[in-house]
Amino acid sequence: MRITPFVTVLAFAVCAEAFAASAGGTSSGVVRTYYIAAEDVTWDYAPSGRDLIHGRPIPPPWSQKTQWNKTRFIEYTDDTFSARKPQPPWLGILGPIIRAEVGDTIQVHFLNRSRAPHSIHPHGLHYDKDNEGAMYLPAGGGATVPPTGRFTYTWFANEASGPGPGDPSSVVWWYHSHVDSGVEINSGLLGPIIVTRRGSANPDATPKDVDREFVASFMIFDEMAGTNPGLFHTINGVIFGNLPGLVMKKGDKVRWYLLGMGNEKDLHTPHWHGETVQYGQRHTDVVELLPASMVTVDMLADNPGTWMFHCHVADHMEAGMMVSYTVYEPPPSCPVQVLSGDFWHEPGKFTLRVKNTASKTIRTLALRSGYFLTPQDLRPFPGVWSLQEPLAPGQEQILQLKQDMHDRKSILGWAVLPHIIVFEDGSKWQDREDGTCFQIFWRDPQHPDLRVLPPMQVEQEDD
């Protein structure tokens, strides 16, 4: 069914009603509309240029080249396809999450900005031939969309699209291009669909009974026809810990949607350090994935720390199929507040303004700092900030540190961490963990805030 810009909302509603009825469902849900383009991009499998899990350079052969030409699904805010819709950074190479509650109709306006023909084929949803998005005989209207072409796909989330009797309140499905499926998936044209049980969804179709959701795709991308330098063992399209944003608060119920894709080499075993998950009727910390697998598990985040999440297949670990996730506790009240910082205006001279927020005079204060080369690459800075004189409750003081930095222009931001505080009465406060009490100053004031600091990249020697 090809939808043109001249079709009225009323006409579409009638079509959706008829489509839902043909699917054996009802149109009691809503129409959820998406604007998605296929675009040719340059993708970097390791944006930091480092193995952020082990604090060292990426090993060969993957260090030879990490940037490659790919094609991705990118979401926009409306049918002008001019303003991108923000996506969580942990999605990586994946296209946007397409959501529905059972009973909803999904309408995807697709624009092909790539150099090759593409489509969008959904798993799990109900569709007719024109909306299948797969090129084979007999072909429907949306089987292939040429460069610069558009097509509007209409899919229905019927009862069979949603969770089964033993499933959690939401389940995950794949979508991907299906003109030359193997080539297109390897190019990056893939993404998740999440369907929530009828009556269990928030207005945006997210499940009511979870605090946080993450999607993790395990796939080996092949850039050089099977030769080892071109095989990238990725989680969401990145290697060696370069996936940001897997952060959760202690006590959160976290839903993980696990996806496998690829070929016969893509036998994966996602494993969480530090936590277990509920998978059906059992607890486990390892899940099995085959190509095109789709698994949903729940985690109670009750163990604060930064933990490894990786494929447990031995050579996949060696190839960097690993990331880290962080469970954080709400930060304690800090005796010192870092009010402002100037790291940019005077070379070799850094300035902080601090305030004593405690009820006692501070006699000694030690502040450590680190600098960001990427949002995940935090390096320790050797200088230590200290008070010039005791600091009474409520008072402020300017601290200065002189240190020449040879590569100032590559620094994105600075993190400042109160480390040890000694009060006038001899009592002491010490940060119970690295980074529970910190302040970040970004070069770009619009840079997104971080809830937790990434691990300091202290160089590790090979055993």
C-alpha positions as CSV (number, residue, x, y, z in Angstrom):
1,M,0.0,0.0,0.0
2,R,1.7,3.2,-1.2
3,I,0.8,6.2,0.9
4,T,1.2,9.6,-0.9
5,P,1.4,13.0,0.8
6,F,-2.2,13.7,-0.4
7,V,-3.7,10.9,1.6
8,T,-5.7,12.4,4.5
9,V,-5.5,11.4,8.1
10,L,-9.0,10.1,7.9
11,A,-8.3,7.9,5.0
12,F,-5.2,6.5,6.7
13,A,-7.3,5.7,9.8
14,V,-9.8,3.8,7.7
15,C,-6.9,1.8,6.1
16,A,-5.4,1.1,9.5
17,E,-8.8,-0.2,10.7
18,A,-9.2,-2.5,7.8
19,F,-5.5,-3.6,8.0
20,A,-5.9,-4.4,11.7
21,A,-9.1,-6.4,11.0
22,S,-7.3,-8.4,8.4
23,A,-4.6,-9.2,10.9
24,G,-7.2,-10.7,13.3
25,G,-6.8,-7.8,15.7
26,T,-8.5,-4.5,16.5
27,S,-7.6,-0.9,15.9
28,S,-8.0,-0.1,19.6
29,G,-4.4,1.0,19.6
30,V,-2.8,4.1,18.1
31,V,-0.9,4.8,14.9
32,R,2.8,5.3,15.7
33,T,4.6,7.2,12.9
34,Y,8.4,7.1,12.1
35,Y,10.5,8.9,9.6
36,I,13.6,6.8,8.7
37,A,16.2,7.3,6.0
38,A,18.9,4.9,4.7
39,E,22.1,6.9,4.5
40,D,25.7,6.2,3.5
41,V,28.1,7.1,6.3
42,T,31.6,6.6,7.5
43,W,31.5,4.4,10.6
44,D,34.3,4.1,13.2
45,Y,34.4,0.8,15.1
46,A,36.6,2.3,17.8
47,P,36.2,6.1,18.0
48,S,38.6,6.5,20.9
49,G,41.3,4.6,19.0
50,R,42.0,2.6,22.2
51,D,41.0,-0.6,23.9
52,L,39.0,1.1,26.7
53,I,38.4,-2.2,28.6
54,H,42.1,-2.8,29.3
55,G,43.6,0.7,29.0
56,R,45.9,0.1,26.1
57,P,46.1,0.7,22.3
58,I,43.9,-1.5,20.1
59,P,45.9,-4.5,19.1
60,P,46.6,-5.5,15.5
61,P,45.1,-6.3,13.1
62,W,42.1,-4.2,14.1
63,S,44.3,-1.2,14.8
64,Q,45.2,-1.0,11.1
65,K,41.9,0.6,10.1
66,T,38.8,1.2,12.2
67,Q,36.8,3.6,9.8
68,W,34.8,2.1,7.0
69,N,32.0,3.0,4.6
70,K,28.7,1.8,5.9
71,T,24.9,2.4,5.4
72,R,22.7,3.1,8.4
73,F,19.0,3.7,9.2
74,I,18.7,7.2,10.7
75,E,15.5,8.7,12.2
76,Y,14.1,12.2,11.6
77,T,11.5,14.2,13.2
78,D,9.1,14.7,10.3
79,D,8.7,14.1,6.5
80,T,11.1,16.9,5.6
81,F,13.9,14.6,6.7
82,S,15.9,17.7,7.8
83,A,16.2,17.4,11.6
84,R,17.6,14.2,13.1
85,K,15.8,12.7,16.1
86,P,18.2,12.2,19.0
87,Q,19.1,8.6,19.8
88,P,20.7,7.1,22.9
89,P,24.5,6.7,22.3
90,W,24.4,3.0,23.3
91,L,22.4,2.1,20.2
92,G,25.7,2.5,18.3
93,I,25.3,1.5,14.6
94,L,21.7,0.3,15.1
95,G,18.8,2.1,13.6
96,P,16.2,3.7,15.9
97,I,14.0,1.7,18.2
98,I,10.6,1.2,16.6
99,R,8.0,0.7,19.3
100,A,4.4,-0.5,19.6
101,E,1.9,-1.8,22.1
102,V,-0.2,-4.8,21.0
103,G,-3.1,-3.3,19.0
104,D,-1.0,-0.4,17.5
105,T,-0.4,0.3,13.9
106,I,3.1,1.3,12.8
107,Q,3.6,3.7,9.9
108,V,7.2,4.1,8.7
109,H,7.9,6.8,6.1
110,F,11.1,5.6,4.4
111,L,13.5,7.7,2.3
112,N,16.4,6.1,0.6
113,R,19.3,8.5,0.5
114,S,21.8,5.7,-0.2
115,R,23.5,5.0,-3.5
116,A,21.8,1.5,-3.7
117,P,18.2,0.3,-3.5
118,H,17.0,-0.7,0.0
119,S,13.9,-1.6,1.9
120,I,12.7,-2.1,5.5
121,H,11.6,-5.6,6.4
122,P,10.2,-6.2,10.0
123,H,10.3,-9.4,12.0
124,G,7.3,-10.3,14.2
125,L,4.8,-7.7,13.0
126,H,1.8,-8.4,10.7
127,Y,1.9,-7.0,7.2
128,D,0.5,-7.5,3.7
129,K,2.6,-8.2,0.6
130,D,3.2,-4.5,-0.3
131,N,4.5,-3.9,3.2
132,E,6.8,-6.9,3.6
133,G,9.9,-5.0,2.4
134,A,11.6,-8.0,0.9
135,M,12.7,-8.4,-2.7
136,Y,11.8,-11.8,-4.2
137,L,9.1,-13.2,-6.5
138,P,6.3,-12.2,-6.2
139,A,7.5,-8.8,-5.1
140,G,5.2,-6.3,-3.3
141,G,5.2,-2.5,-3.7
142,G,7.8,-1.9,-0.9
143,A,10.1,-4.7,-1.8
144,T,12.8,-2.3,-3.2
145,V,13.1,1.4,-2.9
146,P,15.5,3.0,-5.4
147,P,17.9,5.8,-4.5
148,T,16.0,9.1,-3.7
149,G,12.8,7.0,-3.6
150,R,10.2,6.9,-0.8
151,F,7.8,4.3,0.5
152,T,5.5,4.3,3.5
153,Y,5.3,0.9,5.2
154,T,2.3,0.0,7.4
155,W,2.6,-2.8,9.9
156,F,0.3,-4.0,12.7
157,A,1.3,-5.3,16.1
158,N,-1.2,-8.1,16.7
159,E,-1.3,-10.5,19.6
160,A,1.3,-12.7,18.0
161,S,3.7,-9.8,17.7
162,G,3.6,-9.3,21.5
163,P,4.9,-11.2,24.5
164,G,3.8,-14.8,24.9
165,P,2.4,-16.2,28.2
166,G,5.8,-16.8,29.7
167,D,7.5,-13.7,28.4
168,P,8.2,-10.4,30.2
169,S,5.9,-7.4,29.4
170,S,7.9,-6.5,26.2
171,V,9.8,-8.4,23.6
172,V,12.3,-7.5,20.8
173,W,12.3,-8.2,17.1
174,W,14.6,-7.3,14.2
175,Y,14.1,-5.0,11.2
176,H,16.6,-4.8,8.4
177,S,16.9,-4.1,4.7
178,H,16.0,-7.1,2.5
179,V,16.8,-6.2,-1.2
180,D,20.2,-8.0,-1.0
181,S,19.8,-9.0,2.7
182,G,23.3,-10.4,3.5
183,V,25.1,-7.5,2.0
184,E,22.8,-4.8,3.4
185,I,22.9,-6.2,7.0
186,N,26.7,-6.3,6.8
187,S,26.6,-2.7,5.7
188,G,24.7,-1.7,8.8
189,L,21.1,-1.5,7.8
190,L,19.5,-3.1,10.9
191,G,17.6,-2.1,14.0
192,P,15.3,-3.2,16.8
193,I,11.5,-3.3,17.2
194,I,10.1,-3.5,20.7
195,V,6.5,-4.6,21.3
196,T,4.8,-4.3,24.7
197,R,1.9,-6.3,26.0
198,R,-1.5,-4.7,25.6
199,G,-2.3,-2.7,28.8
200,S,1.3,-2.8,30.0
201,A,2.7,0.2,28.1
202,N,3.3,3.8,28.8
203,P,1.9,6.4,26.3
204,D,5.2,6.1,24.3
205,A,4.9,2.3,24.2
206,T,7.7,1.6,26.7
207,P,6.9,-1.1,29.3
208,K,5.5,0.3,32.6
209,D,7.3,-2.3,34.8
210,V,10.9,-1.5,34.0
211,D,13.1,1.5,34.9
212,R,15.6,1.2,32.0
213,E,16.1,-0.6,28.7
214,F,19.1,-1.5,26.6
215,V,19.5,-3.2,23.2
216,A,22.7,-5.1,22.5
217,S,23.4,-6.6,19.1
218,F,26.2,-9.1,18.7
219,M,27.5,-9.4,15.1
220,I,30.8,-9.8,13.2
221,F,31.0,-7.2,10.4
222,D,33.1,-8.4,7.5
223,E,34.8,-5.6,5.6
224,M,37.4,-7.6,3.6
225,A,35.6,-10.8,2.4
226,G,36.6,-12.9,5.3
227,T,40.2,-11.9,5.9
228,N,41.1,-11.3,9.5
229,P,42.0,-7.6,9.4
230,G,38.5,-6.9,8.1
231,L,36.5,-8.9,10.7
232,F,35.1,-6.6,13.4
233,H,33.5,-8.5,16.4
234,T,31.1,-5.9,17.6
235,I,28.5,-5.1,20.1
236,N,26.2,-2.5,18.5
237,G,28.9,-1.9,15.9
238,V,31.9,-1.1,18.2
239,I,34.8,-3.0,19.6
240,F,37.1,-3.0,22.6
241,G,34.8,-1.1,25.0
242,N,34.0,1.9,22.8
243,L,30.2,1.8,23.3
244,P,29.0,4.6,25.7
245,G,26.0,5.0,27.9
246,L,25.3,1.6,29.5
247,V,24.6,3.2,32.8
248,M,22.0,2.3,35.4
249,K,21.1,3.3,39.0
250,K,21.3,0.8,41.9
251,G,17.8,-0.7,42.4
252,D,16.8,-0.2,38.7
253,K,14.9,-3.0,37.0
254,V,16.8,-3.2,33.7
255,R,15.5,-4.9,30.6
256,W,18.1,-6.1,28.1
257,Y,17.1,-6.9,24.6
258,L,19.7,-9.2,23.0
259,L,20.0,-9.6,19.3
260,G,22.2,-11.8,17.1
261,M,22.9,-11.5,13.4
262,G,25.4,-12.5,10.8
263,N,26.6,-15.9,9.5
264,E,27.8,-19.3,10.7
265,K,30.6,-17.6,12.7
266,D,28.1,-15.6,14.7
267,L,27.6,-18.0,17.6
268,H,27.6,-15.7,20.6
269,T,27.2,-16.0,24.4
270,P,26.6,-12.6,26.0
271,H,27.9,-12.6,29.6
272,W,27.5,-10.0,32.3
273,H,30.1,-9.6,35.1
274,G,28.7,-8.5,38.4
275,E,25.0,-9.3,37.9
276,T,22.7,-12.1,36.9
277,V,19.5,-11.9,34.7
278,Q,16.1,-13.5,34.7
279,Y,15.8,-15.5,31.4
280,G,12.4,-17.2,31.3
281,Q,12.2,-19.4,34.4
282,R,15.9,-19.4,35.2
283,H,18.6,-17.1,36.5
284,T,21.8,-17.0,34.4
285,D,24.7,-14.6,33.5
286,V,25.2,-16.1,30.0
287,V,22.7,-16.2,27.1
288,E,23.0,-18.1,23.9
289,L,22.5,-16.3,20.5
290,L,22.4,-17.6,16.9
291,P,22.1,-15.4,13.8
292,A,18.8,-13.6,13.8
293,S,18.1,-14.5,17.4
294,M,16.0,-12.2,19.6
295,V,16.1,-12.6,23.4
296,T,14.6,-10.5,26.3
297,V,16.0,-10.7,29.8
298,D,15.6,-8.7,33.0
299,M,18.2,-7.6,35.5
300,L,17.9,-6.1,39.0
301,A,20.8,-3.7,39.2
302,D,21.9,-4.3,42.8
303,N,25.7,-4.5,42.6
304,P,27.4,-1.0,42.2
305,G,30.5,-0.9,40.0
306,T,31.7,-0.8,36.5
307,W,31.4,-4.3,35.0
308,M,32.4,-6.1,31.8
309,F,29.7,-7.2,29.3
310,H,31.0,-9.4,26.5
311,C,30.7,-12.4,24.3
312,H,32.2,-15.4,26.0
313,V,33.4,-17.1,22.9
314,A,37.2,-17.1,23.3
315,D,38.4,-15.7,19.9
316,H,35.5,-13.2,20.0
317,M,36.9,-11.9,23.3
318,E,40.4,-11.6,21.8
319,A,38.9,-9.6,19.0
320,G,37.3,-7.1,21.3
321,M,33.6,-8.1,21.5
322,M,33.2,-6.4,24.8
323,V,31.9,-3.3,26.5
324,S,31.4,-2.2,30.1
325,Y,28.3,-1.2,31.9
326,T,28.0,0.8,35.2
327,V,25.7,0.4,38.2
328,Y,25.9,3.6,40.2
329,E,24.6,4.6,43.6
330,P,23.0,8.1,44.1
331,P,26.0,10.3,44.9
332,P,26.6,11.2,48.5
333,S,26.6,14.8,49.6
334,C,30.0,16.2,49.1
335,P,31.7,18.5,51.7
336,V,33.1,20.6,48.9
337,Q,31.3,21.9,45.8
338,V,33.3,22.8,42.7
339,L,31.5,25.9,41.5
340,S,33.4,26.8,38.4
341,G,36.6,25.9,36.4
342,D,38.7,27.6,33.8
343,F,40.9,25.3,31.7
344,W,40.8,27.0,28.4
345,H,41.7,30.7,28.5
346,E,45.2,30.9,29.8
347,P,47.8,28.3,28.6
348,G,49.5,26.4,31.4
349,K,47.2,27.9,34.1
350,F,44.1,26.2,35.4
351,T,41.7,27.8,37.9
352,L,38.9,26.3,40.2
353,R,36.5,28.0,42.5
354,V,35.4,25.8,45.4
355,K,33.0,26.2,48.3
356,N,32.9,24.5,51.7
357,T,29.4,23.0,52.0
358,A,30.1,21.2,55.3
359,S,29.4,22.5,58.8
360,K,33.1,22.4,59.8
361,T,36.2,24.3,58.7
362,I,38.3,22.4,56.1
363,R,42.0,22.5,57.0
364,T,43.3,20.4,54.1
365,L,41.8,19.6,50.7
366,A,43.2,17.4,47.9
367,L,41.4,17.5,44.5
368,R,42.4,15.2,41.7
369,S,41.5,15.8,38.0
370,G,41.5,14.0,34.7
371,Y,41.0,15.1,31.1
372,F,38.8,13.6,28.4
373,L,40.2,12.8,24.9
374,T,36.8,11.2,24.0
375,P,33.7,11.0,26.2
376,Q,34.9,7.5,27.2
377,D,38.6,8.1,27.3
378,L,39.5,9.8,30.6
379,R,43.2,10.2,31.4
380,P,44.6,10.9,34.9
381,F,46.2,14.4,35.3
382,P,49.3,14.4,37.5
383,G,48.7,17.7,39.3
384,V,46.9,17.9,42.7
385,W,44.8,20.9,43.7
386,S,45.1,22.1,47.4
387,L,43.9,24.9,49.6
388,Q,46.0,28.0,50.2
389,E,44.4,28.5,53.7
390,P,41.7,26.9,55.8
391,L,38.2,27.2,54.4
392,A,35.3,28.0,56.8
393,P,31.8,26.7,56.3
394,G,30.0,28.5,53.4
395,Q,33.2,30.2,52.2
396,E,34.7,30.0,48.7
397,Q,38.3,30.0,47.6
398,I,40.1,30.2,44.2
399,L,42.6,27.4,43.5
400,Q,45.2,27.5,40.8
401,L,47.4,24.9,39.2
402,K,50.2,25.6,36.7
403,Q,51.0,22.9,34.3
404,D,51.8,23.0,30.7
405,M,49.7,20.7,28.4
406,H,51.3,20.0,25.0
407,D,48.0,18.7,23.4
408,R,45.4,21.1,24.9
409,K,43.4,21.3,21.7
410,S,42.5,17.6,21.7
411,I,41.1,17.8,25.2
412,L,37.2,17.7,25.3
413,G,36.8,18.4,29.0
414,W,38.1,18.0,32.5
415,A,36.8,16.1,35.5
416,V,37.6,17.3,39.0
417,L,37.3,14.9,42.0
418,P,37.5,15.8,45.7
419,H,39.7,13.0,47.1
420,I,40.7,13.7,50.7
421,I,39.4,16.3,53.0
422,V,40.7,16.9,56.6
423,F,38.7,19.1,58.9
424,E,40.0,21.5,61.6
425,D,38.9,19.0,64.3
426,G,41.0,16.3,62.8
427,S,38.2,14.2,61.2
428,K,38.6,13.1,57.6
429,W,36.4,12.6,54.6
430,Q,37.6,10.4,51.7
431,D,35.9,9.6,48.5
432,R,34.7,6.0,49.0
433,E,35.1,5.2,45.4
434,D,36.7,6.8,42.4
435,G,34.3,9.3,41.1
436,T,31.3,9.2,43.4
437,C,31.8,12.9,43.9
438,F,32.9,14.8,40.8
439,Q,32.3,17.8,38.5
440,I,32.9,17.9,34.7
441,F,33.8,21.0,32.7
442,W,33.4,20.5,29.0
443,R,35.0,22.6,26.4
444,D,31.6,22.7,24.6
445,P,29.1,23.9,27.2
446,Q,26.3,22.0,25.2
447,H,28.0,18.6,25.7
448,P,25.7,16.1,27.4
449,D,26.3,15.5,31.1
450,L,27.6,12.2,32.4
451,R,26.0,10.5,35.4
452,V,29.1,8.5,36.2
453,L,32.8,8.8,35.2
454,P,34.3,6.2,32.9
455,P,37.2,4.3,34.3
456,M,40.5,6.2,34.2
457,Q,42.6,5.0,31.3
458,V,45.7,3.9,33.2
459,E,48.1,2.2,30.9
460,Q,48.2,-1.6,31.5
461,E,51.1,-3.8,30.5
462,D,50.6,-7.1,28.9
463,D,51.2,-10.1,31.1
